[in-house]
Amino acid sequence: MQIHGHEFGVRWYGLAYLLGFFLMYLFYRQAALRAMVPGFTLEDVDSLALRIVLGVMIGGRLGFVIQHPVRLIHDPLFLIAIWQGGMAYFGGLAGVILAIWTYSRQHKIGFLALTDVCAIPTPLALGIGRLANFVNGELYGRPTHAGWGVIFPRVDLQPRHPSQLYEAASHLLLFIILFALYNWRRGKIRPGGLSFLFLAGYGVLRFITDFWRQDDVYWGPFSDGQWFSLGIAVGGLIALYVWSRYTARAQSTPAPTTNEKRGETAPGSELR
C-alpha cells in the first residue's frame, strides 16, 4: 500500500522490533518475579516497558533524523517514516536512559538497579535487529574477496562483508556474558555494574565491527558510528572503573558494631 509515494506494509525490521521488545518484556517480568530490584513489581512491568518502547522509537528516530537533516528538508514525512527503516542506536540509548530515569524518580526505584535489568536483554534484541538488517539488505558491509562475501542485489553485484551478521554475533556474545554474570553473581553485583559493562562492551564491539561496515560519513580514519561507539566505550570503561573502585572500598570497610551504631565506644577502644 502506498500513501503519497510512501510504501506501507509488514517488514522484517518491524517484526524484529516486536520480537525484541517481547523478549525484553519477558525478562522484565522475570526480574519482577525474582525481586531483582527492590520495589519493582509485576505492576510496574507494563508501564516501564511502554516507556522504554517509546524511548527507543522516539529517541532512535530523532537520532537518525539528526544524522540526515537534508532528507528532512526535502521530505517532511521523513521524520515519522519509521516503516522505511532508519533508527540511530545512540538516539535510542538516550531515549531509554531518559525513560528509565523518569520512571525511577516517579516510582522511587533505584535507577542503576533498573538499568541493570534493562541492560541484560538489550544486546539480544539488538542482535535480532541486525539479522533483520541482513535480510533487508541494509547496513551492508564493504566489498570483499572473502569466500563468505554476500551480494546485496539492491546495492550492486559486488560481494560484501555481511557486517550485519558480525554485529549480530557480537551482540549475542555480549548478551551471553551479561546473562552469565547475572546468574553466576546474582545478588552480589552492586547496582550499575552490568549497565556499565554493557556500555563498555557495546562500544568496543561496535567500534570493531564497524571496520567492515560500509558508511557514508567519515571523520578522519573512523566513521561517525565509530566515533559515537568510541565515546560510549570510553564513558562505559570510566564508569566501570569508578564503580569497581567504589565497590572495592565499600567491601573493605568493616561493618559497624552494634555499640558503634548506637554511638557508644566499643570496650577497649578508649583513648589513651
Buried (B, 14 or more C-beta within 10 A) or exposed (E): EEEEEBEEEEBBBBEBBEBBBEBBBEBBBEBBEEEBBEEBEEEBBEEBBBBBBBBBBBBBBBBBBEBBEEBEEEEEEBEEBBBBBBBBBBBBBBBBBBBBBEBBEEBEBBBBBBBBBBBBBBBBBBBBBBBBBBEBBBBBBBBBEEEEBBEBEEEEEBBBBBBBBBBBBBBBBBBEBBBEBBEEEEEEBBBBBBBBBBBBBBBBBBBBBBBBBBBEEEEEEBBBBBBBBBEBBBBBBEBBEEBEEEBEEEEEEEEEEEEEEEEEEEEEEEEE
